[in-house]
């Protein structure tokens, strides 16, 4: 009989007597980042930082709203108390001393003009004073500029009228479109249309309050002119004239 101890005992004998079985190799990536769990304290710090930012934003918006509300209340109170009105302008006289249009086949059409303008600036306010910079004045006919000039700076006191005078002249070559538009106006039986456009800046004072300078444009239309004959100036009709005052404020400077 064979000795049982000398017989191989299956897998146990292979494990004890032979070479060990193949071992699976583990993959290692040196570029892989090691996972480090975030601490609870770090997450709590981020949450508190967000809460602080939200709180600051809330109080900033609330402060801005309060300031805007206060400014609106003060503005409404001043309006009710003083009832401010825009300045008023009117054209009282316009004399056309020269309106010469020459055309030639060899040279461009040329226009020479001379105007004498008289207008009234009225301040209808009892508590408001206007301080005007010099005016730049342009005369137009059918949207064609035909003369330029200026009006000196002046102060319009409370509930007061100021008479202004200006000499406007022009000497220019006309392109085809301008010539066509000007000729169509000169052919009108009621007289050619005249528009006065004035640009300036004005500063206002209301008792102890002073404003910054604001740009305004004064546009006067409804004027009818005639071409003078000889050396005698032609008097334009200003009966239907009307002047409009518009604010000219730059949006880039956070104004309206």
KOLGU-45302 format. One line per 3 residues: for each residue x, y, z of N, C-alpha, C. Coordinates in Angstrom, 1 decimal. Layout:
BEGIN
X Y Z X Y Z X Y Z; ...;
This chain:
BEGIN
0.8 -1.2 0.0 0.0 0.0 0.0 0.9 1.2 0.0; 0.4 2.2 -0.7 1.2 3.4 -0.7 0.8 4.3 0.5; 1.8 5.0 0.8 1.6 5.9 2.0 0.8 7.1 1.6;
-0.3 7.3 2.4 -1.2 8.4 2.0 -0.5 9.7 2.1; 0.5 9.8 3.0 1.2 11.1 3.1 2.0 11.5 1.9; 2.4 10.4 1.1 3.2 10.7 -0.1 2.4 11.1 -1.3;
1.1 10.9 -1.3 0.2 11.2 -2.4 0.0 12.7 -2.4; -0.1 13.3 -3.7 -0.4 14.7 -3.8 -1.9 14.9 -3.4; -2.1 16.0 -2.8 -3.5 16.3 -2.3 -4.1 17.4 -3.0;
-4.2 17.3 -4.3 -5.0 18.3 -5.1 -4.3 19.6 -5.2; -5.1 20.6 -5.0 -4.7 22.0 -5.1 -3.7 22.3 -4.0; -3.9 21.7 -2.8 -3.0 22.0 -1.7 -1.6 21.6 -2.0;
-1.4 20.5 -2.7 -0.1 20.0 -3.1 0.5 21.0 -4.1; -0.2 21.5 -5.0 0.3 22.4 -6.0 0.7 23.7 -5.4; 0.0 24.1 -4.3 0.3 25.3 -3.6 1.6 25.2 -2.8;
1.9 24.0 -2.3 3.0 23.8 -1.4 4.2 23.3 -2.1; 4.1 22.6 -3.2 5.2 22.0 -3.8 5.7 22.7 -5.1; 4.8 23.3 -5.9 5.2 23.9 -7.2 5.5 25.4 -7.0;
5.6 26.1 -8.2 5.7 27.5 -8.2 4.4 28.1 -7.9; 4.4 29.3 -7.3 3.1 29.9 -7.0 2.3 30.3 -8.3; 1.0 30.4 -8.2 0.2 30.8 -9.4 0.4 32.3 -9.8;
0.0 32.6 -11.0 0.2 34.0 -11.5 -0.6 35.0 -10.7; 0.0 36.1 -10.4 -0.6 37.2 -9.6 -0.9 38.4 -10.5; -2.1 38.9 -10.4 -2.5 40.0 -11.3 -1.8 41.3 -10.9;
-1.3 42.0 -11.9 -0.5 43.2 -11.7 -1.5 44.4 -11.5; -1.2 45.3 -10.6 -2.0 46.5 -10.4 -1.4 47.7 -11.2; -2.4 48.4 -11.9 -2.0 49.5 -12.8 -1.8 50.7 -11.9;
-0.7 51.5 -12.2 -0.4 52.7 -11.5 -0.2 53.9 -12.4; -0.9 54.9 -12.3 -0.8 56.1 -13.1 -0.2 57.2 -12.3; 1.1 57.6 -12.5 1.7 58.6 -11.7 1.1 60.0 -11.9;
0.4 60.2 -13.0 -0.2 61.5 -13.3 -1.6 61.7 -12.6; -2.1 60.7 -12.1 -3.5 60.7 -11.5 -3.4 61.5 -10.2; -4.3 62.4 -10.0 -4.3 63.2 -8.7 -5.0 62.4 -7.6;
-4.4 62.5 -6.5 -4.9 61.8 -5.3 -6.1 62.5 -4.8; -7.1 61.8 -4.6 -8.4 62.4 -4.1 -8.2 62.8 -2.6; -8.5 64.0 -2.4 -8.5 64.5 -1.0 -9.8 65.1 -0.7;
-10.5 64.5 0.2 -11.9 65.0 0.5 -11.8 66.4 1.1; -12.7 67.3 0.7 -12.7 68.6 1.3 -13.2 68.6 2.7; -12.6 69.5 3.4 -13.0 69.5 4.8 -14.3 70.3 5.0;
-15.0 70.0 6.0 -16.3 70.6 6.3 -16.1 72.1 6.6; -15.0 72.5 7.1 -14.7 73.9 7.5 -14.6 74.7 6.2; -13.9 74.1 5.2 -13.7 74.9 3.9 -15.1 75.2 3.3;
-16.0 74.2 3.2 -17.3 74.4 2.6 -18.1 75.4 3.4; -17.9 75.4 4.7 -18.7 76.4 5.5 -18.1 77.8 5.3; -16.8 77.9 5.0 -16.2 79.2 4.7 -16.7 79.8 3.4;
-16.9 78.9 2.4 -17.4 79.4 1.1 -18.9 79.9 1.3; -19.7 79.1 2.1 -21.0 79.5 2.3 -21.2 80.8 3.0; -20.3 81.1 4.0 -20.4 82.3 4.7 -19.9 83.5 3.8;
-19.0 83.2 2.9 -18.5 84.3 2.0 -19.6 84.7 1.0; -20.4 83.7 0.5 -21.5 84.0 -0.4 -22.6 84.8 0.4; -22.9 84.4 1.6 -23.9 85.1 2.4 -23.5 86.6 2.6;
-22.2 86.8 2.8 -21.7 88.1 3.0 -21.9 89.0 1.8; -21.6 88.4 0.6 -21.7 89.1 -0.7 -23.2 89.4 -0.9; -24.1 88.5 -0.7 -25.5 88.7 -0.9 -26.0 89.8 0.0;
-25.5 89.8 1.3 -25.9 90.9 2.2 -25.4 92.3 1.8; -24.2 92.3 1.3 -23.6 93.6 0.8 -24.4 94.1 -0.4; -24.8 93.2 -1.4 -25.5 93.6 -2.5 -26.9 94.1 -2.1;
-27.5 93.4 -1.2 -28.9 93.8 -0.7 -28.9 95.2 -0.1; -27.9 95.5 0.7 -27.8 96.8 1.4 -27.4 97.9 0.4; -26.6 97.6 -0.6 -26.2 98.5 -1.6 -27.5 98.9 -2.5;
-28.2 97.9 -2.9 -29.4 98.2 -3.7 -30.4 99.0 -2.9; -30.6 98.6 -1.6 -31.5 99.3 -0.7 -31.1 100.8 -0.6; -29.8 101.0 -0.4 -29.3 102.4 -0.3 -29.6 103.2 -1.5;
-29.3 102.6 -2.7 -29.5 103.3 -4.0 -31.0 103.7 -4.1; -31.9 102.7 -3.8 -33.3 103.0 -3.9 -33.7 104.1 -3.0; -33.2 104.1 -1.8 -33.5 105.2 -0.8 -33.1 106.5 -1.3;
-31.8 106.6 -1.9 -31.3 107.9 -2.4 -32.2 108.3 -3.6; -32.6 107.4 -4.5 -33.4 107.8 -5.6 -34.8 108.3 -5.1; -35.4 107.6 -4.1 -36.6 108.0 -3.6 -36.6 109.4 -3.0;
-35.5 109.7 -2.2 -35.3 111.0 -1.6 -35.1 112.1 -2.7; -34.3 111.8 -3.8 -34.2 112.7 -4.8 -35.5 113.0 -5.5; -36.3 112.0 -5.7 -37.6 112.2 -6.3 -38.5 113.1 -5.5;
-38.5 112.8 -4.2 -39.3 113.6 -3.2 -38.9 115.1 -3.3; -37.5 115.3 -3.2 -37.0 116.7 -3.3 -37.4 117.4 -4.6; -37.2 116.7 -5.7 -37.6 117.2 -7.0 -39.0 117.6 -7.1;
-39.9 116.7 -6.6 -41.3 117.0 -6.6 -41.7 118.2 -5.8; -41.0 118.3 -4.6 -41.3 119.4 -3.7 -40.9 120.7 -4.4; -39.7 120.7 -5.0 -39.2 121.9 -5.7 -40.1 122.3 -6.9;
-40.6 121.3 -7.6 -41.5 121.6 -8.7 -42.8 122.2 -8.2; -43.4 121.6 -7.2 -44.6 122.2 -6.6 -44.4 123.6 -6.1; -43.3 123.8 -5.5 -43.0 125.1 -4.8 -42.7 126.2 -5.8;
-41.9 125.9 -6.8 -41.4 127.0 -7.8 -42.1 126.9 -9.1; -42.6 125.8 -9.5 -43.3 125.7 -10.8 -42.3 126.2 -12.0; -41.2 125.5 -12.2 -40.3 126.0 -13.2 -40.8 125.8 -14.6;
-40.5 126.7 -15.5 -40.9 126.6 -16.9 -39.7 126.8 -17.8; -39.8 126.2 -19.0 -38.7 126.4 -20.0 -38.7 127.8 -20.5; -37.5 128.3 -20.9 -37.4 129.6 -21.5 -38.2 129.7 -22.8;
-38.6 130.9 -23.2 -39.3 131.0 -24.5 -38.6 132.0 -25.4; -38.7 131.7 -26.7 -38.0 132.5 -27.7 -39.0 132.8 -28.8; -38.8 134.0 -29.4 -39.7 134.3 -30.6 -38.9 135.3 -31.5;
-39.2 135.1 -32.8 -38.5 135.9 -33.8 -39.4 137.1 -34.1; -38.9 138.3 -33.9 -39.7 139.5 -34.1 -39.4 140.2 -35.4; -38.2 139.9 -36.0 -37.9 140.6 -37.3 -36.7 139.8 -38.0;
-36.9 139.6 -39.3 -35.9 139.0 -40.1 -35.8 139.7 -41.4; -34.7 140.4 -41.7 -34.5 141.1 -42.9 -33.5 140.4 -43.8; -33.8 140.2 -45.0 -33.0 139.5 -46.0 -32.3 140.5 -46.9;
-31.0 140.8 -46.6 -30.3 141.8 -47.3 -29.7 141.3 -48.6; -29.4 140.0 -48.7 -28.8 139.4 -49.9 -29.2 138.0 -50.0; -29.6 137.6 -51.2 -29.9 136.2 -51.5 -29.6 135.9 -52.9;
-28.3 135.8 -53.2 -27.9 135.7 -54.6 -27.5 134.3 -54.9; -28.1 133.7 -55.9 -27.8 132.4 -56.4 -27.3 132.5 -57.8; -26.1 132.1 -58.1 -25.5 132.1 -59.4 -25.2 130.7 -59.9;
-25.6 130.4 -61.1 -25.3 129.1 -61.7 -24.6 129.3 -63.0; -23.7 128.3 -63.3 -22.9 128.3 -64.5 -22.6 126.9 -64.9; -22.5 126.7 -66.2 -22.2 125.3 -66.7 -20.7 125.0 -66.4;
-19.9 125.9 -66.3 -18.4 125.7 -66.1 -18.0 125.6 -64.7; -18.9 126.0 -63.7 -18.5 126.0 -62.3 -19.7 125.7 -61.5; -19.5 125.2 -60.3 -20.7 124.8 -59.4 -21.5 126.0 -59.0;
-22.8 125.8 -58.7 -23.7 126.9 -58.3 -23.2 127.5 -57.0; -23.3 128.8 -56.9 -22.8 129.5 -55.7 -23.9 130.3 -55.1; -24.0 130.3 -53.8 -25.0 131.1 -53.0 -24.3 132.0 -52.1;
-24.8 133.3 -52.1 -24.3 134.3 -51.2 -25.5 134.9 -50.5; -25.5 135.0 -49.1 -26.6 135.5 -48.4 -26.2 136.4 -47.3; -27.2 137.2 -46.8 -26.9 138.1 -45.7 -28.3 138.4 -45.0;
-28.4 138.1 -43.7 -29.6 138.2 -42.9 -29.3 139.1 -41.7; -30.4 139.8 -41.3 -30.4 140.5 -40.0 -31.5 140.0 -39.1; -31.2 139.4 -38.0 -32.2 138.7 -37.2 -32.3 139.4 -35.9;
-33.6 139.6 -35.5 -33.9 140.1 -34.1 -34.9 139.2 -33.5; -34.6 138.8 -32.3 -35.5 137.8 -31.5 -35.6 138.2 -30.1; -36.5 137.7 -29.4 -36.8 137.9 -28.0 -36.6 136.6 -27.2;
-35.8 136.7 -26.1 -35.7 135.6 -25.2 -36.4 136.0 -23.9; -37.4 135.1 -23.5 -38.2 135.4 -22.4 -38.0 134.4 -21.3; -37.9 134.9 -20.0 -37.9 134.0 -18.9 -39.2 134.1 -18.1;
-40.0 133.1 -18.2 -41.4 133.2 -17.5 -41.4 132.9 -16.0; -40.2 132.6 -15.5 -40.1 132.1 -14.1 -39.9 133.2 -13.1; -40.5 133.1 -11.9 -40.4 134.1 -10.9 -39.2 133.8 -9.9;
-38.7 132.6 -10.0 -37.6 132.2 -9.0 -36.4 131.6 -9.7; -36.4 131.7 -11.1 -35.3 131.0 -11.8 -34.6 132.0 -12.7; -33.3 131.9 -12.7 -32.4 132.7 -13.6 -31.7 131.8 -14.6;
-31.6 132.3 -15.8 -30.9 131.5 -16.9 -29.6 132.2 -17.2; -28.5 131.5 -17.3 -27.2 132.0 -17.7 -26.8 131.3 -19.0; -26.9 132.1 -20.1 -26.7 131.5 -21.5 -25.2 131.7 -21.9;
-24.7 130.6 -22.5 -23.4 130.7 -23.3 -23.7 131.3 -24.6; -22.7 131.7 -25.4 -22.9 132.2 -26.8 -23.7 131.2 -27.6; -24.6 131.7 -28.4 -25.4 130.9 -29.3 -24.7 130.8 -30.7;
-24.7 129.6 -31.3 -24.4 129.4 -32.7 -25.7 129.3 -33.5; -25.8 130.2 -34.5 -27.1 130.4 -35.2 -26.9 129.9 -36.6; -27.9 129.1 -37.1 -27.8 128.7 -38.5 -29.2 129.0 -39.2;
-29.2 129.5 -40.4 -30.4 129.7 -41.2 -30.5 128.6 -42.2; -31.7 128.0 -42.3 -31.9 127.0 -43.3 -33.1 127.3 -44.1; -33.1 126.8 -45.4 -34.2 126.9 -46.2 -34.4 125.5 -46.9;
-35.5 124.9 -46.7 -35.7 123.5 -47.2 -34.6 122.6 -46.8; -34.2 122.7 -45.6 -33.2 121.9 -45.0 -31.8 122.1 -45.5; -31.6 123.2 -46.3 -30.3 123.6 -46.8 -29.7 124.8 -46.0;
-28.6 124.6 -45.3 -28.0 125.7 -44.6 -27.6 126.9 -45.6; -28.1 128.1 -45.3 -27.9 129.2 -46.2 -27.2 130.4 -45.4; -26.9 130.3 -44.1 -26.3 131.4 -43.4 -25.9 130.9 -42.0;
-24.9 131.6 -41.5 -24.4 131.3 -40.1 -24.1 132.5 -39.4; -24.1 132.5 -38.1 -23.8 133.6 -37.2 -23.8 133.2 -35.8; -23.8 134.2 -34.9 -23.7 133.9 -33.5 -24.4 135.0 -32.7;
-24.8 134.7 -31.4 -25.4 135.6 -30.5 -24.5 135.6 -29.2; -24.2 136.7 -28.7 -23.3 136.8 -27.5 -24.0 136.2 -26.3; -23.2 135.8 -25.3 -23.7 135.3 -24.1 -24.5 136.4 -23.3;
-25.5 135.9 -22.5 -26.3 136.9 -21.8 -27.0 136.2 -20.6; -27.5 136.9 -19.7 -28.2 136.4 -18.5 -29.7 136.9 -18.6; -30.6 135.9 -18.5 -32.0 136.2 -18.5 -32.5 136.1 -17.1;
-32.8 137.3 -16.5 -33.3 137.4 -15.1 -34.7 136.9 -14.9; -35.1 136.9 -13.7 -36.5 136.4 -13.3 -37.5 137.2 -14.0; -38.5 136.5 -14.7 -39.6 137.2 -15.3 -39.2 138.4 -16.1;
-38.3 138.1 -17.1 -37.7 139.2 -17.8 -37.6 138.9 -19.3; -37.5 139.9 -20.2 -37.3 139.7 -21.6 -36.0 140.3 -22.0; -35.3 139.6 -23.0 -34.1 140.2 -23.5 -34.2 140.2 -25.0;
-33.8 141.3 -25.6 -33.8 141.5 -27.1 -32.4 141.1 -27.6; -32.4 140.2 -28.6 -31.1 139.7 -29.2 -31.1 140.0 -30.7; -29.9 140.4 -31.2 -29.7 140.7 -32.6 -28.5 139.9 -33.1;
-28.6 139.5 -34.3 -27.5 138.7 -35.0 -27.4 139.0 -36.4; -26.2 139.0 -37.0 -26.0 139.2 -38.4 -25.5 137.8 -38.9; -26.3 137.3 -39.9 -26.0 135.9 -40.4 -25.7 136.0 -41.9;
-24.6 135.3 -42.3 -24.2 135.4 -43.7 -23.7 134.1 -44.1; -23.6 133.9 -45.4 -23.1 132.7 -46.0 -22.6 132.9 -47.4; -21.6 132.1 -47.8 -21.0 132.1 -49.1 -20.5 130.7 -49.4;
-21.2 130.0 -50.3 -20.9 128.5 -50.4 -21.3 128.0 -51.8; -20.6 127.0 -52.2 -21.0 126.2 -53.4 -22.0 125.2 -53.0; -23.0 125.0 -53.9 -24.1 124.0 -53.7 -23.9 122.8 -54.6;
-24.2 121.6 -54.0 -24.2 120.4 -54.8 -25.6 120.3 -55.5; -25.7 119.3 -56.2 -26.9 119.1 -57.0 -28.2 119.0 -56.2; -28.2 118.2 -55.1 -29.3 118.0 -54.3 -29.7 119.3 -53.6;
-28.7 120.0 -53.0 -29.0 121.3 -52.3 -29.6 122.3 -53.3; -29.0 122.4 -54.5 -29.5 123.3 -55.5 -31.0 123.0 -55.8; -31.3 121.8 -56.0 -32.7 121.4 -56.4 -33.6 121.8 -55.3;
-33.3 121.4 -54.0 -34.1 121.7 -52.9 -34.3 123.2 -52.7; -33.2 124.0 -52.9 -33.3 125.5 -52.7 -34.2 126.1 -53.8; -34.0 125.7 -55.0 -34.8 126.3 -56.1 -36.3 126.0 -55.9;
-36.6 124.8 -55.4 -38.0 124.5 -55.3 -38.7 125.4 -54.2; -37.9 125.8 -53.2 -38.4 126.7 -52.2 -38.5 128.1 -52.7; -37.6 128.5 -53.5 -37.6 129.9 -54.1 -38.8 130.1 -55.1;
-39.3 129.0 -55.6 -40.4 129.1 -56.5 -41.8 129.2 -55.9; -41.8 129.1 -54.5 -43.1 129.1 -53.8 -43.7 130.5 -53.9; -45.0 130.6 -54.1 -45.6 131.9 -54.2 -45.7 132.6 -52.9;
-45.8 131.9 -51.8 -45.9 132.5 -50.4 -44.6 132.9 -49.9; -43.5 132.6 -50.6 -42.2 132.9 -50.2 -41.4 131.6 -49.8; -40.1 131.7 -49.8 -39.4 130.5 -49.5 -39.3 130.3 -48.0;
-39.4 129.0 -47.6 -39.4 128.7 -46.1 -38.0 129.0 -45.5; -38.1 129.6 -44.3 -36.9 129.9 -43.5 -37.0 129.3 -42.1; -35.9 128.6 -41.7 -35.9 128.1 -40.4 -34.6 128.6 -39.7;
-34.8 129.0 -38.4 -33.7 129.4 -37.6 -33.4 128.4 -36.5; -32.1 128.0 -36.5 -31.7 126.9 -35.5 -30.5 127.5 -34.7; -30.7 127.5 -33.3 -29.7 128.0 -32.4 -29.4 127.0 -31.4;
-28.1 126.8 -31.1 -27.5 125.9 -30.2 -26.7 126.6 -29.1; -26.9 126.2 -27.9 -26.1 126.8 -26.8 -26.1 125.9 -25.6; -25.5 126.4 -24.5 -25.6 125.8 -23.2 -26.1 126.8 -22.2;
-26.9 126.3 -21.2 -27.5 127.2 -20.2 -27.3 126.6 -18.8; -27.0 127.5 -17.9 -27.0 127.1 -16.5 -28.1 127.8 -15.7; -28.7 127.1 -14.8 -29.9 127.7 -14.1 -29.6 127.9 -12.6;
-30.2 128.9 -12.1 -30.0 129.2 -10.6 -31.4 129.4 -10.0; -31.7 128.7 -9.0 -33.0 128.8 -8.3 -32.7 129.1 -6.8; -32.8 130.3 -6.4 -32.4 130.7 -5.1 -31.0 130.3 -4.7;
-30.9 129.3 -3.9 -29.6 128.8 -3.5 -29.1 127.6 -4.3; -29.9 127.1 -5.2 -29.6 126.0 -6.0 -29.0 126.4 -7.3; -28.0 125.7 -7.8 -27.4 126.0 -9.1 -27.2 124.7 -9.8;
-27.5 124.7 -11.1 -27.4 123.5 -11.9 -26.1 123.6 -12.7; -25.7 122.4 -13.3 -24.7 122.4 -14.3 -25.2 122.8 -15.6; -24.3 123.1 -16.6 -24.7 123.6 -17.9 -25.4 122.5 -18.7;
-26.4 122.8 -19.3 -27.2 121.9 -20.1 -27.3 122.4 -21.5; -27.1 121.5 -22.5 -27.3 121.9 -23.9 -28.7 122.1 -24.3; -29.0 123.1 -25.0 -30.4 123.3 -25.6 -30.3 123.7 -27.0;
-31.3 123.4 -27.8 -31.5 123.8 -29.2 -32.8 124.5 -29.3; -32.8 125.7 -29.9 -34.0 126.5 -30.2 -34.2 126.4 -31.7; -35.4 126.0 -32.1 -35.7 125.9 -33.5 -36.9 126.7 -33.8;
-36.8 127.7 -34.7 -37.9 128.6 -35.0 -38.2 128.4 -36.5; -39.5 128.0 -36.8 -39.9 127.8 -38.2 -41.2 128.5 -38.4; -41.8 128.3 -39.6 -43.0 129.1 -39.9 -42.7 130.4 -40.5;
-41.4 130.7 -40.9 -41.0 132.0 -41.4 -41.0 131.9 -42.9; -41.5 133.0 -43.6 -41.5 133.0 -45.1 -40.7 134.2 -45.5; -39.7 134.0 -46.4 -38.9 135.0 -46.9 -39.0 135.3 -48.4;
-38.6 136.4 -48.9 -38.6 136.8 -50.3 -37.2 137.3 -50.7; -36.9 137.1 -51.9 -35.6 137.5 -52.5 -35.6 139.0 -52.6; -34.7 139.7 -52.0 -34.6 141.2 -52.2 -34.4 141.6 -53.6;
-35.0 142.8 -53.9 -34.7 143.4 -55.2 -33.9 144.6 -55.1; -32.7 144.6 -55.7 -31.8 145.7 -55.6 -31.1 145.7 -54.3; -30.9 146.9 -53.7 -30.2 147.1 -52.5 -31.2 147.2 -51.3;
-32.4 147.1 -51.5 -33.4 147.2 -50.4 -33.6 145.9 -49.8; -33.4 145.7 -48.5 -33.6 144.4 -47.9 -35.1 144.0 -47.9; -35.3 142.7 -48.0 -36.7 142.2 -48.0 -37.0 141.8 -46.6;
-38.2 142.1 -46.1 -38.7 141.8 -44.8 -39.4 140.4 -44.8; -39.0 139.5 -44.1 -39.6 138.1 -44.0 -40.9 138.2 -43.2; -41.8 137.3 -43.5 -43.0 137.2 -42.7 -42.8 136.3 -41.5;
-43.0 136.9 -40.3 -42.8 136.1 -39.0 -44.1 135.9 -38.2; -45.2 136.2 -38.9 -46.5 136.2 -38.2 -46.8 134.7 -37.7; -46.5 133.8 -38.5 -46.8 132.4 -38.2 -45.6 131.6 -37.6;
-44.5 132.4 -37.2 -43.3 131.7 -36.7 -43.6 131.2 -35.3; -42.9 130.1 -35.0 -43.0 129.5 -33.6 -41.6 128.9 -33.3; -41.2 129.1 -32.1 -39.9 128.6 -31.6 -40.1 127.5 -30.6;
-39.3 126.5 -30.7 -39.4 125.3 -29.8 -38.0 125.1 -29.1; -38.1 124.9 -27.8 -36.8 124.7 -27.1 -36.7 123.2 -26.7; -35.6 122.6 -27.1 -35.4 121.1 -26.8 -34.1 121.0 -26.0;
-34.1 120.1 -25.0 -32.8 119.7 -24.3 -32.0 118.9 -25.2; -30.7 119.1 -25.2 -29.7 118.3 -25.9 -28.7 117.8 -24.9; -29.0 116.6 -24.3 -28.1 116.0 -23.3 -27.5 114.7 -23.7;
-26.3 114.5 -23.5 -25.5 113.4 -23.9 -25.9 112.2 -23.0; -26.3 111.1 -23.7 -26.6 109.8 -22.9 -25.3 109.3 -22.3; -24.2 109.4 -23.0 -22.9 108.9 -22.5 -22.6 109.4 -21.1;
-23.1 110.6 -20.7 -22.8 111.1 -19.4 -23.9 110.8 -18.4; -24.6 109.7 -18.7 -25.6 109.3 -17.8 -26.7 110.3 -17.5; -27.1 111.0 -18.6 -28.2 112.0 -18.6 -29.2 111.5 -19.6;
-30.3 112.3 -19.7 -31.4 111.9 -20.6 -31.7 113.1 -21.5;
